[in-house]
């Protein structure tokens, strides 16, 4: 597994710890879940944008594909 180290201001660190305690998870689990959710959302935005571009430029893409 790859690792990353980030710094958090004290208030965010405390909030992360409180959330982890309240949900019975570790701070690392909370952060891991947040990163996964963010990556999933960004992937969906990029896919939607690519779909819009493909639709908008379909005739050109068809000509280029031939």
Secondary structure, 3 states (H helix, E strand, C coil): CCCCCCCCCHHHHHHHHHHHHHHCCCHHHHHHHHHHHHHHHHHHHHHHHHHHHHHHCHHHHHHHHC
